[in-house]
């Protein structure tokens, strides 16, 4: 699976502490190589998923063999919308 990142995700990632950035990118690399990780389809959406990394939730959509990561939130903020 090939990962792509939107600007919104990259901007939020750059504002995090370095150790959190490394942890998130390491989990995404494992997901890209193996397809394994805490990935759950969001209810009410066709192909939008959330990916859990500790206290962070990444939102992504799947299109064929591509996975596009478009948002990053802390757990307490991710489900308030």
mmCIF file of the N, C-alpha and C atoms, coordinates in Angstrom:
data_MODEL
# 
_entry.id   MODEL 
# 
loop_
_atom_site.group_PDB 
_atom_site.id 
_atom_site.type_symbol 
_atom_site.label_atom_id 
_atom_site.label_alt_id 
_atom_site.label_comp_id 
_atom_site.label_asym_id 
_atom_site.label_entity_id 
_atom_site.label_seq_id 
_atom_site.pdbx_PDB_ins_code 
_atom_site.Cartn_x 
_atom_site.Cartn_y 
_atom_site.Cartn_z 
_atom_site.occupancy 
_atom_site.B_iso_or_equiv 
_atom_site.pdbx_formal_charge 
_atom_site.auth_seq_id 
_atom_site.auth_comp_id 
_atom_site.auth_asym_id 
_atom_site.auth_atom_id 
_atom_site.pdbx_PDB_model_num 
ATOM 1   N N  . UNK A 1 1  ? 0.843   -1.179 0.000  1.00 0.00 ? 1  UNK A N  1 
ATOM 2   C CA . UNK A 1 1  ? 0.000   0.000  0.000  1.00 0.00 ? 1  UNK A CA 1 
ATOM 3   C C  . UNK A 1 1  ? 0.889   1.244  0.000  1.00 0.00 ? 1  UNK A C  1 
ATOM 4   N N  . UNK A 1 2  ? 0.544   2.208  -0.821 1.00 0.00 ? 2  UNK A N  1 
ATOM 5   C CA . UNK A 1 2  ? 1.332   3.438  -0.934 1.00 0.00 ? 2  UNK A CA 1 
ATOM 6   C C  . UNK A 1 2  ? 0.653   4.543  -0.128 1.00 0.00 ? 2  UNK A C  1 
ATOM 7   N N  . UNK A 1 3  ? 1.423   5.231  0.705  1.00 0.00 ? 3  UNK A N  1 
ATOM 8   C CA . UNK A 1 3  ? 0.899   6.326  1.521  1.00 0.00 ? 3  UNK A CA 1 
ATOM 9   C C  . UNK A 1 3  ? 1.165   7.668  0.851  1.00 0.00 ? 3  UNK A C  1 
ATOM 10  N N  . UNK A 1 4  ? 0.176   8.550  0.952  1.00 0.00 ? 4  UNK A N  1 
ATOM 11  C CA . UNK A 1 4  ? 0.327   9.940  0.526  1.00 0.00 ? 4  UNK A CA 1 
ATOM 12  C C  . UNK A 1 4  ? -0.171  10.816 1.668  1.00 0.00 ? 4  UNK A C  1 
ATOM 13  N N  . UNK A 1 5  ? 0.380   12.025 1.759  1.00 0.00 ? 5  UNK A N  1 
ATOM 14  C CA . UNK A 1 5  ? 0.030   12.916 2.853  1.00 0.00 ? 5  UNK A CA 1 
ATOM 15  C C  . UNK A 1 5  ? -0.467  14.252 2.309  1.00 0.00 ? 5  UNK A C  1 
ATOM 16  N N  . UNK A 1 6  ? -1.561  14.750 2.892  1.00 0.00 ? 6  UNK A N  1 
ATOM 17  C CA . UNK A 1 6  ? -2.053  16.075 2.529  1.00 0.00 ? 6  UNK A CA 1 
ATOM 18  C C  . UNK A 1 6  ? -1.358  17.127 3.384  1.00 0.00 ? 6  UNK A C  1 
ATOM 19  N N  . UNK A 1 7  ? -1.377  18.366 2.902  1.00 0.00 ? 7  UNK A N  1 
ATOM 20  C CA . UNK A 1 7  ? -0.700  19.464 3.590  1.00 0.00 ? 7  UNK A CA 1 
ATOM 21  C C  . UNK A 1 7  ? -1.212  19.668 5.014  1.00 0.00 ? 7  UNK A C  1 
ATOM 22  N N  . UNK A 1 8  ? -2.517  19.522 5.214  1.00 0.00 ? 8  UNK A N  1 
ATOM 23  C CA . UNK A 1 8  ? -3.103  19.723 6.551  1.00 0.00 ? 8  UNK A CA 1 
ATOM 24  C C  . UNK A 1 8  ? -2.481  18.758 7.553  1.00 0.00 ? 8  UNK A C  1 
ATOM 25  N N  . UNK A 1 9  ? -2.330  17.497 7.164  1.00 0.00 ? 9  UNK A N  1 
ATOM 26  C CA . UNK A 1 9  ? -1.717  16.499 8.037  1.00 0.00 ? 9  UNK A CA 1 
ATOM 27  C C  . UNK A 1 9  ? -0.262  16.865 8.333  1.00 0.00 ? 9  UNK A C  1 
ATOM 28  N N  . UNK A 1 10 ? 0.490   17.217 7.294  1.00 0.00 ? 10 UNK A N  1 
ATOM 29  C CA . UNK A 1 10 ? 1.907   17.534 7.475  1.00 0.00 ? 10 UNK A CA 1 
ATOM 30  C C  . UNK A 1 10 ? 2.110   18.756 8.359  1.00 0.00 ? 10 UNK A C  1 
ATOM 31  N N  . UNK A 1 11 ? 1.234   19.734 8.247  1.00 0.00 ? 11 UNK A N  1 
ATOM 32  C CA . UNK A 1 11 ? 1.337   20.938 9.063  1.00 0.00 ? 11 UNK A CA 1 
ATOM 33  C C  . UNK A 1 11 ? 1.096   20.606 10.537 1.00 0.00 ? 11 UNK A C  1 
ATOM 34  N N  . UNK A 1 12 ? 0.065   19.807 10.807 1.00 0.00 ? 12 UNK A N  1 
ATOM 35  C CA . UNK A 1 12 ? -0.217  19.423 12.196 1.00 0.00 ? 12 UNK A CA 1 
ATOM 36  C C  . UNK A 1 12 ? 0.890   18.543 12.753 1.00 0.00 ? 12 UNK A C  1 
ATOM 37  N N  . UNK A 1 13 ? 1.423   17.662 11.935 1.00 0.00 ? 13 UNK A N  1 
ATOM 38  C CA . UNK A 1 13 ? 2.514   16.795 12.375 1.00 0.00 ? 13 UNK A CA 1 
ATOM 39  C C  . UNK A 1 13 ? 3.749   17.618 12.739 1.00 0.00 ? 13 UNK A C  1 
ATOM 40  N N  . UNK A 1 14 ? 4.034   18.641 11.973 1.00 0.00 ? 14 UNK A N  1 
ATOM 41  C CA . UNK A 1 14 ? 5.234   19.449 12.219 1.00 0.00 ? 14 UNK A CA 1 
ATOM 42  C C  . UNK A 1 14 ? 5.153   20.233 13.525 1.00 0.00 ? 14 UNK A C  1 
ATOM 43  N N  . UNK A 1 15 ? 3.947   20.439 14.046 1.00 0.00 ? 15 UNK A N  1 
ATOM 44  C CA . UNK A 1 15 ? 3.772   21.185 15.295 1.00 0.00 ? 15 UNK A CA 1 
ATOM 45  C C  . UNK A 1 15 ? 3.904   20.310 16.541 1.00 0.00 ? 15 UNK A C  1 
ATOM 46  N N  . UNK A 1 16 ? 3.985   18.998 16.348 1.00 0.00 ? 16 UNK A N  1 
ATOM 47  C CA . UNK A 1 16 ? 4.097   18.071 17.477 1.00 0.00 ? 16 UNK A CA 1 
ATOM 48  C C  . UNK A 1 16 ? 5.547   17.963 17.942 1.00 0.00 ? 16 UNK A C  1 
ATOM 49  N N  . UNK A 1 17 ? 5.745   17.515 19.196 1.00 0.00 ? 17 UNK A N  1 
ATOM 50  C CA . UNK A 1 17 ? 7.114   17.237 19.654 1.00 0.00 ? 17 UNK A CA 1 
ATOM 51  C C  . UNK A 1 17 ? 7.774   16.168 18.783 1.00 0.00 ? 17 UNK A C  1 
ATOM 52  N N  . UNK A 1 18 ? 9.068   16.248 18.679 1.00 0.00 ? 18 UNK A N  1 
ATOM 53  C CA . UNK A 1 18 ? 9.837   15.368 17.791 1.00 0.00 ? 18 UNK A CA 1 
ATOM 54  C C  . UNK A 1 18 ? 9.575   13.882 18.076 1.00 0.00 ? 18 UNK A C  1 
ATOM 55  N N  . UNK A 1 19 ? 9.488   13.501 19.361 1.00 0.00 ? 19 UNK A N  1 
ATOM 56  C CA . UNK A 1 19 ? 9.299   12.081 19.687 1.00 0.00 ? 19 UNK A CA 1 
ATOM 57  C C  . UNK A 1 19 ? 7.940   11.575 19.199 1.00 0.00 ? 19 UNK A C  1 
ATOM 58  N N  . UNK A 1 20 ? 6.908   12.429 19.239 1.00 0.00 ? 20 UNK A N  1 
ATOM 59  C CA . UNK A 1 20 ? 5.595   12.038 18.727 1.00 0.00 ? 20 UNK A CA 1 
ATOM 60  C C  . UNK A 1 20 ? 5.623   11.921 17.202 1.00 0.00 ? 20 UNK A C  1 
ATOM 61  N N  . UNK A 1 21 ? 6.334   12.824 16.550 1.00 0.00 ? 21 UNK A N  1 
ATOM 62  C CA . UNK A 1 21 ? 6.467   12.756 15.096 1.00 0.00 ? 21 UNK A CA 1 
ATOM 63  C C  . UNK A 1 21 ? 7.112   11.430 14.678 1.00 0.00 ? 21 UNK A C  1 
ATOM 64  N N  . UNK A 1 22 ? 8.178   11.067 15.363 1.00 0.00 ? 22 UNK A N  1 
ATOM 65  C CA . UNK A 1 22 ? 8.901   9.838  15.039 1.00 0.00 ? 22 UNK A CA 1 
ATOM 66  C C  . UNK A 1 22 ? 8.007   8.623  15.257 1.00 0.00 ? 22 UNK A C  1 
ATOM 67  N N  . UNK A 1 23 ? 7.259   8.611  16.369 1.00 0.00 ? 23 UNK A N  1 
ATOM 68  C CA . UNK A 1 23 ? 6.382   7.474  16.671 1.00 0.00 ? 23 UNK A CA 1 
ATOM 69  C C  . UNK A 1 23 ? 5.286   7.330  15.621 1.00 0.00 ? 23 UNK A C  1 
ATOM 70  N N  . UNK A 1 24 ? 4.674   8.444  15.221 1.00 0.00 ? 24 UNK A N  1 
ATOM 71  C CA . UNK A 1 24 ? 3.601   8.408  14.227 1.00 0.00 ? 24 UNK A CA 1 
ATOM 72  C C  . UNK A 1 24 ? 4.134   7.932  12.878 1.00 0.00 ? 24 UNK A C  1 
ATOM 73  N N  . UNK A 1 25 ? 5.260   8.476  12.445 1.00 0.00 ? 25 UNK A N  1 
ATOM 74  C CA . UNK A 1 25 ? 5.823   8.085  11.152 1.00 0.00 ? 25 UNK A CA 1 
ATOM 75  C C  . UNK A 1 25 ? 6.285   6.629  11.150 1.00 0.00 ? 25 UNK A C  1 
ATOM 76  N N  . UNK A 1 26 ? 6.787   6.146  12.298 1.00 0.00 ? 26 UNK A N  1 
ATOM 77  C CA . UNK A 1 26 ? 7.205   4.747  12.385 1.00 0.00 ? 26 UNK A CA 1 
ATOM 78  C C  . UNK A 1 26 ? 6.000   3.820  12.237 1.00 0.00 ? 26 UNK A C  1 
ATOM 79  N N  . UNK A 1 27 ? 4.886   4.156  12.888 1.00 0.00 ? 27 UNK A N  1 
ATOM 80  C CA . UNK A 1 27 ? 3.670   3.336  12.770 1.00 0.00 ? 27 UNK A CA 1 
ATOM 81  C C  . UNK A 1 27 ? 3.127   3.358  11.344 1.00 0.00 ? 27 UNK A C  1 
ATOM 82  N N  . UNK A 1 28 ? 3.179   4.522  10.705 1.00 0.00 ? 28 UNK A N  1 
ATOM 83  C CA . UNK A 1 28 ? 2.710   4.612  9.324  1.00 0.00 ? 28 UNK A CA 1 
ATOM 84  C C  . UNK A 1 28 ? 3.595   3.798  8.383  1.00 0.00 ? 28 UNK A C  1 
ATOM 85  N N  . UNK A 1 29 ? 4.890   3.776  8.645  1.00 0.00 ? 29 UNK A N  1 
ATOM 86  C CA . UNK A 1 29 ? 5.805   2.983  7.808  1.00 0.00 ? 29 UNK A CA 1 
ATOM 87  C C  . UNK A 1 29 ? 5.485   1.497  7.941  1.00 0.00 ? 29 UNK A C  1 
ATOM 88  N N  . UNK A 1 30 ? 5.226   1.038  9.161  1.00 0.00 ? 30 UNK A N  1 
ATOM 89  C CA . UNK A 1 30 ? 4.849   -0.357 9.377  1.00 0.00 ? 30 UNK A CA 1 
ATOM 90  C C  . UNK A 1 30 ? 3.543   -0.666 8.652  1.00 0.00 ? 30 UNK A C  1 
ATOM 91  N N  . UNK A 1 31 ? 2.578   0.251  8.742  1.00 0.00 ? 31 UNK A N  1 
ATOM 92  C CA . UNK A 1 31 ? 1.296   0.062  8.065  1.00 0.00 ? 31 UNK A CA 1 
ATOM 93  C C  . UNK A 1 31 ? 1.485   -0.004 6.554  1.00 0.00 ? 31 UNK A C  1 
ATOM 94  N N  . UNK A 1 32 ? 2.341   0.860  6.029  1.00 0.00 ? 32 UNK A N  1 
ATOM 95  C CA . UNK A 1 32 ? 2.589   0.883  4.587  1.00 0.00 ? 32 UNK A CA 1 
ATOM 96  C C  . UNK A 1 32 ? 3.215   -0.425 4.103  1.00 0.00 ? 32 UNK A C  1 
ATOM 97  N N  . UNK A 1 33 ? 4.129   -0.976 4.897  1.00 0.00 ? 33 UNK A N  1 
ATOM 98  C CA . UNK A 1 33 ? 4.839   -2.186 4.492  1.00 0.00 ? 33 UNK A CA 1 
ATOM 99  C C  . UNK A 1 33 ? 4.017   -3.460 4.694  1.00 0.00 ? 33 UNK A C  1 
ATOM 100 N N  . UNK A 1 34 ? 3.242   -3.519 5.786  1.00 0.00 ? 34 UNK A N  1 
ATOM 101 C CA . UNK A 1 34 ? 2.564   -4.763 6.143  1.00 0.00 ? 34 UNK A CA 1 
ATOM 102 C C  . UNK A 1 34 ? 1.039   -4.692 6.047  1.00 0.00 ? 34 UNK A C  1 
ATOM 103 N N  . UNK A 1 35 ? 0.488   -3.483 6.073  1.00 0.00 ? 35 UNK A N  1 
ATOM 104 C CA . UNK A 1 35 ? -0.967  -3.344 6.094  1.00 0.00 ? 35 UNK A CA 1 
ATOM 105 C C  . UNK A 1 35 ? -1.553  -3.584 7.469  1.00 0.00 ? 35 UNK A C  1 
ATOM 106 N N  . UNK A 1 36 ? -0.701  -3.683 8.486  1.00 0.00 ? 36 UNK A N  1 
ATOM 107 C CA . UNK A 1 36 ? -1.162  -3.951 9.847  1.00 0.00 ? 36 UNK A CA 1 
ATOM 108 C C  . UNK A 1 36 ? -1.136  -2.679 10.674 1.00 0.00 ? 36 UNK A C  1 
ATOM 109 N N  . UNK A 1 37 ? -2.130  -2.551 11.537 1.00 0.00 ? 37 UNK A N  1 
ATOM 110 C CA . UNK A 1 37 ? -2.220  -1.410 12.430 1.00 0.00 ? 37 UNK A CA 1 
ATOM 111 C C  . UNK A 1 37 ? -3.638  -1.279 12.945 1.00 0.00 ? 37 UNK A C  1 
ATOM 112 N N  . UNK A 1 38 ? -3.849  -0.340 13.843 1.00 0.00 ? 38 UNK A N  1 
ATOM 113 C CA . UNK A 1 38 ? -5.172  -0.134 14.427 1.00 0.00 ? 38 UNK A CA 1 
ATOM 114 C C  . UNK A 1 38 ? -5.985  0.761  13.502 1.00 0.00 ? 38 UNK A C  1 
ATOM 115 N N  . UNK A 1 39 ? -6.578  0.160  12.501 1.00 0.00 ? 39 UNK A N  1 
ATOM 116 C CA . UNK A 1 39 ? -7.334  0.865  11.469 1.00 0.00 ? 39 UNK A CA 1 
ATOM 117 C C  . UNK A 1 39 ? -8.792  0.466  11.579 1.00 0.00 ? 39 UNK A C  1 
ATOM 118 N N  . UNK A 1 40 ? -9.681  1.471  11.717 1.00 0.00 ? 40 UNK A N  1 
ATOM 119 C CA . UNK A 1 40 ? -11.111 1.207  11.859 1.00 0.00 ? 40 UNK A CA 1 
ATOM 120 C C  . UNK A 1 40 ? -11.865 2.120  10.910 1.00 0.00 ? 40 UNK A C  1 
ATOM 121 N N  . UNK A 1 41 ? -12.837 1.551  10.200 1.00 0.00 ? 41 UNK A N  1 
ATOM 122 C CA . UNK A 1 41 ? -13.677 2.335  9.285  1.00 0.00 ? 41 UNK A CA 1 
ATOM 123 C C  . UNK A 1 41 ? -14.611 3.222  10.104 1.00 0.00 ? 41 UNK A C  1 
ATOM 124 N N  . UNK A 1 42 ? -14.721 4.486  9.716  1.00 0.00 ? 42 UNK A N  1 
ATOM 125 C CA . UNK A 1 42 ? -15.614 5.401  10.414 1.00 0.00 ? 42 UNK A CA 1 
ATOM 126 C C  . UNK A 1 42 ? -17.049 5.205  9.937  1.00 0.00 ? 42 UNK A C  1 
ATOM 127 N N  . UNK A 1 43 ? -17.960 5.151  10.878 1.00 0.00 ? 43 UNK A N  1 
ATOM 128 C CA . UNK A 1 43 ? -19.369 4.965  10.534 1.00 0.00 ? 43 UNK A CA 1 
ATOM 129 C C  . UNK A 1 43 ? -19.894 6.184  9.791  1.00 0.00 ? 43 UNK A C  1 
ATOM 130 N N  . UNK A 1 44 ? -20.729 5.938  8.810  1.00 0.00 ? 44 UNK A N  1 
ATOM 131 C CA . UNK A 1 44 ? -21.351 7.016  8.069  1.00 0.00 ? 44 UNK A CA 1 
ATOM 132 C C  . UNK A 1 44 ? -20.544 7.505  6.870  1.00 0.00 ? 44 UNK A C  1 
ATOM 133 N N  . UNK A 1 45 ? -19.384 6.902  6.631  1.00 0.00 ? 45 UNK A N  1 
ATOM 134 C CA . UNK A 1 45 ? -18.534 7.294  5.508  1.00 0.00 ? 45 UNK A CA 1 
ATOM 135 C C  . UNK A 1 45 ? -18.238 6.065  4.658  1.00 0.00 ? 45 UNK A C  1 
ATOM 136 N N  . UNK A 1 46 ? -18.034 6.272  3.377  1.00 0.00 ? 46 UNK A N  1 
ATOM 137 C CA . UNK A 1 46 ? -17.786 5.148  2.477  1.00 0.00 ? 46 UNK A CA 1 
ATOM 138 C C  . UNK A 1 46 ? -16.391 4.555  2.642  1.00 0.00 ? 46 UNK A C  1 
ATOM 139 N N  . UNK A 1 47 ? -15.371 5.389  2.552  1.00 0.00 ? 47 UNK A N  1 
ATOM 140 C CA . UNK A 1 47 ? -14.010 4.841  2.592  1.00 0.00 ? 47 UNK A CA 1 
ATOM 141 C C  . UNK A 1 47 ? -13.071 5.670  3.457  1.00 0.00 ? 47 UNK A C  1 
ATOM 142 N N  . UNK A 1 48 ? -13.591 6.249  4.535  1.00 0.00 ? 48 UNK A N  1 
ATOM 143 C CA . UNK A 1 48 ? -12.747 7.014  5.460  1.00 0.00 ? 48 UNK A CA 1 
ATOM 144 C C  . UNK A 1 48 ? -12.499 6.161  6.702  1.00 0.00 ? 48 UNK A C  1 
ATOM 145 N N  . UNK A 1 49 ? -11.236 6.125  7.111  1.00 0.00 ? 49 UNK A N  1 
ATOM 146 C CA . UNK A 1 49 ? -10.808 5.311  8.236  1.00 0.00 ? 49 UNK A CA 1 
ATOM 147 C C  . UNK A 1 49 ? -10.055 6.161  9.239  1.00 0.00 ? 49 UNK A C  1 
ATOM 148 N N  . UNK A 1 50 ? -9.972  5.671  10.470 1.00 0.00 ? 50 UNK A N  1 
ATOM 149 C CA . UNK A 1 50 ? -9.117  6.309  11.457 1.00 0.00 ? 50 UNK A CA 1 
ATOM 150 C C  . UNK A 1 50 ? -8.033  5.317  11.824 1.00 0.00 ? 50 UNK A C  1 
ATOM 151 N N  . UNK A 1 51 ? -6.838  5.848  12.073 1.00 0.00 ? 51 UNK A N  1 
ATOM 152 C CA . UNK A 1 51 ? -5.672  5.047  12.418 1.00 0.00 ? 51 UNK A CA 1 
ATOM 153 C C  . UNK A 1 51 ? -5.181  5.544  13.764 1.00 0.00 ? 51 UNK A C  1 
ATOM 154 N N  . UNK A 1 52 ? -5.087  4.654  14.744 1.00 0.00 ? 52 UNK A N  1 
ATOM 155 C CA . UNK A 1 52 ? -4.711  5.049  16.098 1.00 0.00 ? 52 UNK A CA 1 
ATOM 156 C C  . UNK A 1 52 ? -3.221  4.854  16.319 1.00 0.00 ? 52 UNK A C  1 
ATOM 157 N N  . UNK A 1 53 ? -2.588  5.911  16.866 1.00 0.00 ? 53 UNK A N  1 
ATOM 158 C CA . UNK A 1 53 ? -1.191  5.852  17.294 1.00 0.00 ? 53 UNK A CA 1 
ATOM 159 C C  . UNK A 1 53 ? -1.141  6.511  18.659 1.00 0.00 ? 53 UNK A C  1 
ATOM 160 N N  . UNK A 1 54 ? -1.189  5.711  19.726 1.00 0.00 ? 54 UNK A N  1 
ATOM 161 C CA . UNK A 1 54 ? -1.198  6.257  21.081 1.00 0.00 ? 54 UNK A CA 1 
ATOM 162 C C  . UNK A 1 54 ? -2.410  7.138  21.293 1.00 0.00 ? 54 UNK A C  1 
ATOM 163 N N  . UNK A 1 55 ? -2.193  8.393  21.693 1.00 0.00 ? 55 UNK A N  1 
ATOM 164 C CA . UNK A 1 55 ? -3.279  9.347  21.928 1.00 0.00 ? 55 UNK A CA 1 
ATOM 165 C C  . UNK A 1 55 ? -3.672  10.110 20.670 1.00 0.00 ? 55 UNK A C  1 
ATOM 166 N N  . UNK A 1 56 ? -3.111  9.759  19.545 1.00 0.00 ? 56 UNK A N  1 
ATOM 167 C CA . UNK A 1 56 ? -3.390  10.473 18.308 1.00 0.00 ? 56 UNK A CA 1 
ATOM 168 C C  . UNK A 1 56 ? -4.273  9.633  17.392 1.00 0.00 ? 56 UNK A C  1 
ATOM 169 N N  . UNK A 1 57 ? -5.130  10.342 16.653 1.00 0.00 ? 57 UNK A N  1 
ATOM 170 C CA . UNK A 1 57 ? -5.983  9.695  15.659 1.00 0.00 ? 57 UNK A CA 1 
ATOM 171 C C  . UNK A 1 57 ? -5.700  10.334 14.311 1.00 0.00 ? 57 UNK A C  1 
ATOM 172 N N  . UNK A 1 58 ? -5.354  9.511  13.341 1.00 0.00 ? 58 UNK A N  1 
ATOM 173 C CA . UNK A 1 58 ? -5.099  9.979  11.986 1.00 0.00 ? 58 UNK A CA 1 
ATOM 174 C C  . UNK A 1 58 ? -6.305  9.588  11.147 1.00 0.00 ? 58 UNK A C  1 
ATOM 175 N N  . UNK A 1 59 ? -6.777  10.501 10.332 1.00 0.00 ? 59 UNK A N  1 
ATOM 176 C CA . UNK A 1 59 ? -7.883  10.182 9.434  1.00 0.00 ? 59 UNK A CA 1 
ATOM 177 C C  . UNK A 1 59 ? -7.327  10.020 8.034  1.00 0.00 ? 59 UNK A C  1 
ATOM 178 N N  . UNK A 1 60 ? -7.823  8.988  7.363  1.00 0.00 ? 60 UNK A N  1 
ATOM 179 C CA . UNK A 1 60 ? -7.318  8.676  6.031  1.00 0.00 ? 60 UNK A CA 1 
ATOM 180 C C  . UNK A 1 60 ? -8.421  8.064  5.194  1.00 0.00 ? 60 UNK A C  1 
ATOM 181 N N  . UNK A 1 61 ? -8.244  8.150  3.891  1.00 0.00 ? 61 UNK A N  1 
ATOM 182 C CA . UNK A 1 61 ? -9.157  7.429  3.017  1.00 0.00 ? 61 UNK A CA 1 
ATOM 183 C C  . UNK A 1 61 ? -8.358  6.540  2.095  1.00 0.00 ? 61 UNK A C  1 
ATOM 184 N N  . UNK A 1 62 ? -9.007  5.449  1.710  1.00 0.00 ? 62 UNK A N  1 
ATOM 185 C CA . UNK A 1 62 ? -8.363  4.446  0.864  1.00 0.00 ? 62 UNK A CA 1 
ATOM 186 C C  . UNK A 1 62 ? -8.943  4.532  -0.535 1.00 0.00 ? 62 UNK A C  1 
ATOM 187 N N  . UNK A 1 63 ? -8.057  4.580  -1.516 1.00 0.00 ? 63 UNK A N  1 
ATOM 188 C CA . UNK A 1 63 ? -8.449  4.583  -2.924 1.00 0.00 ? 63 UNK A CA 1 
ATOM 189 C C  . UNK A 1 63 ? -7.595  3.557  -3.639 1.00 0.00 ? 63 UNK A C  1 
ATOM 190 N N  . UNK A 1 64 ? -8.157  2.400  -3.875 1.00 0.00 ? 64 UNK A N  1 
ATOM 191 C CA . UNK A 1 64 ? -7.400  1.338  -4.526 1.00 0.00 ? 64 UNK A CA 1 
ATOM 192 C C  . UNK A 1 64 ? -6.224  0.903  -3.680 1.00 0.00 ? 64 UNK A C  1 
ATOM 193 N N  . UNK A 1 65 ? -5.022  1.058  -4.214 1.00 0.00 ? 65 UNK A N  1 
ATOM 194 C CA . UNK A 1 65 ? -3.809  0.672  -3.492 1.00 0.00 ? 65 UNK A CA 1 
ATOM 195 C C  . UNK A 1 65 ? -3.151  1.871  -2.810 1.00 0.00 ? 65 UNK A C  1 
ATOM 196 N N  . UNK A 1 66 ? -3.832  3.012  -2.774 1.00 0.00 ? 66 UNK A N  1 
ATOM 197 C CA . UNK A 1 66 ? -3.292  4.217  -2.136 1.00 0.00 ? 66 UNK A CA 1 
ATOM 198 C C  . UNK A 1 66 ? -4.060  4.536  -0.857 1.00 0.00 ? 66 UNK A C  1 
ATOM 199 N N  . UNK A 1 67 ? -3.328  5.040  0.101  1.00 0.00 ? 67 UNK A N  1 
ATOM 200 C CA . UNK A 1 67 ? -3.910  5.486  1.357  1.00 0.00 ? 67 UNK A CA 1 
ATOM 201 C C  . UNK A 1 67 ? -3.499  6.945  1.535  1.00 0.00 ? 67 UNK A C  1 
ATOM 202 N N  . UNK A 1 68 ? -4.480  7.837  1.624  1.00 0.00 ? 68 UNK A N  1 
ATOM 203 C CA . UNK A 1 68 ? -4.199  9.265  1.719  1.00 0.00 ? 68 UNK A CA 1 
ATOM 204 C C  . UNK A 1 68 ? -4.519  9.732  3.139  1.00 0.00 ? 68 UNK A C  1 
ATOM 205 N N  . UNK A 1 69 ? -3.484  10.145 3.872  1.00 0.00 ? 69 UNK A N  1 
ATOM 206 C CA . UNK A 1 69 ? -3.643  10.622 5.242  1.00 0.00 ? 69 UNK A CA 1 
ATOM 207 C C  . UNK A 1 69 ? -3.947  12.110 5.169  1.00 0.00 ? 69 UNK A C  1 
ATOM 208 N N  . UNK A 1 70 ? -5.109  12.529 5.732  1.00 0.00 ? 70 UNK A N  1 
ATOM 209 C CA . UNK A 1 70 ? -5.507  13.917 5.562  1.00 0.00 ? 70 UNK A CA 1 
ATOM 210 C C  . UNK A 1 70 ? -5.712  14.695 6.862  1.00 0.00 ? 70 UNK A C  1 
ATOM 211 N N  . UNK A 1 71 ? -5.715  14.042 8.020  1.00 0.00 ? 71 UNK A N  1 
ATOM 212 C CA . UNK A 1 71 ? -5.922  14.799 9.255  1.00 0.00 ? 71 UNK A CA 1 
ATOM 213 C C  . UNK A 1 71 ? -5.268  14.086 10.426 1.00 0.00 ? 71 UNK A C  1 
ATOM 214 N N  . UNK A 1 72 ? -4.938  14.866 11.460 1.00 0.00 ? 72 UNK A N  1 
ATOM 215 C CA . UNK A 1 72 ? -4.294  14.376 12.668 1.00 0.00 ? 72 UNK A CA 1 
ATOM 216 C C  . UNK A 1 72 ? -4.874  15.146 13.848 1.00 0.00 ? 72 UNK A C  1 
ATOM 217 N N  . UNK A 1 73 ? -5.357  14.428 14.845 1.00 0.00 ? 73 UNK A N  1 
ATOM 218 C CA . UNK A 1 73 ? -5.927  15.055 16.042 1.00 0.00 ? 73 UNK A CA 1 
ATOM 219 C C  . UNK A 1 73 ? -5.539  14.236 17.263 1.00 0.00 ? 73 UNK A C  1 
ATOM 220 N N  . UNK A 1 74 ? -5.514  14.893 18.406 1.00 0.00 ? 74 UNK A N  1 
ATOM 221 C CA . UNK A 1 74 ? -5.401  14.160 19.665 1.00 0.00 ? 74 UNK A CA 1 
ATOM 222 C C  . UNK A 1 74 ? -6.740  13.473 19.921 1.00 0.00 ? 74 UNK A C  1 
ATOM 223 N N  . UNK A 1 75 ? -6.722  12.417 20.689 1.00 0.00 ? 75 UNK A N  1 
ATOM 224 C CA . UNK A 1 75 ? -7.922  11.626 20.915 1.00 0.00 ? 75 UNK A CA 1 
ATOM 225 C C  . UNK A 1 75 ? -9.074  12.463 21.454 1.00 0.00 ? 75 UNK A C  1 
ATOM 226 N N  . UNK A 1 76 ? -8.781  13.328 22.409 1.00 0.00 ? 76 UNK A N  1 
ATOM 227 C CA . UNK A 1 76 ? -9.873  14.099 23.034 1.00 0.00 ? 76 UNK A CA 1 
ATOM 228 C C  . UNK A 1 76 ? -10.565 15.053 22.058 1.00 0.00 ? 76 UNK A C  1 
ATOM 229 N N  . UNK A 1 77 ? -9.905  15.443 20.992 1.00 0.00 ? 77 UNK A N  1 
ATOM 230 C CA . UNK A 1 77 ? -10.504 16.346 20.007 1.00 0.00 ? 77 UNK A CA 1 
ATOM 231 C C  . UNK A 1 77 ? -11.051 15.631 18.788 1.00 0.00 ? 77 UNK A C  1 
ATOM 232 N N  . UNK A 1 78 ? -10.586 14.415 18.539 1.00 0.00 ? 78 UNK A N  1 
ATOM 233 C CA . UNK A 1 78 ? -10.906 13.730 17.283 1.00 0.00 ? 78 UNK A CA 1 
ATOM 234 C C  . UNK A 1 78 ? -12.382 13.381 17.138 1.00 0.00 ? 78 UNK A C  1 
ATOM 235 N N  . UNK A 1 79 ? -13.085 13.168 18.239 1.00 0.00 ? 79 UNK A N  1 
ATOM 236 C CA . UNK A 1 79 ? -14.456 12.696 18.146 1.00 0.00 ? 79 UNK A CA 1 
ATOM 237 C C  . UNK A 1 79 ? -15.489 13.745 18.546 1.00 0.00 ? 79 UNK A C  1 
ATOM 238 N N  . UNK A 1 80 ? -15.106 15.000 18.661 1.00 0.00 ? 80 UNK A N  1 
ATOM 239 C CA . UNK A 1 80 ? -16.028 16.046 19.106 1.00 0.00 ? 80 UNK A CA 1 
ATOM 240 C C  . UNK A 1 80 ? -16.763 16.731 17.983 1.00 0.00 ? 80 UNK A C  1 
ATOM 241 N N  . UNK A 1 81 ? -16.562 16.327 16.749 1.00 0.00 ? 81 UNK A N  1 
ATOM 242 C CA . UNK A 1 81 ? -17.207 17.003 15.628 1.00 0.00 ? 81 UNK A CA 1 
ATOM 243 C C  . UNK A 1 81 ? -18.473 16.338 15.229 1.00 0.00 ? 81 UNK A C  1 
# 
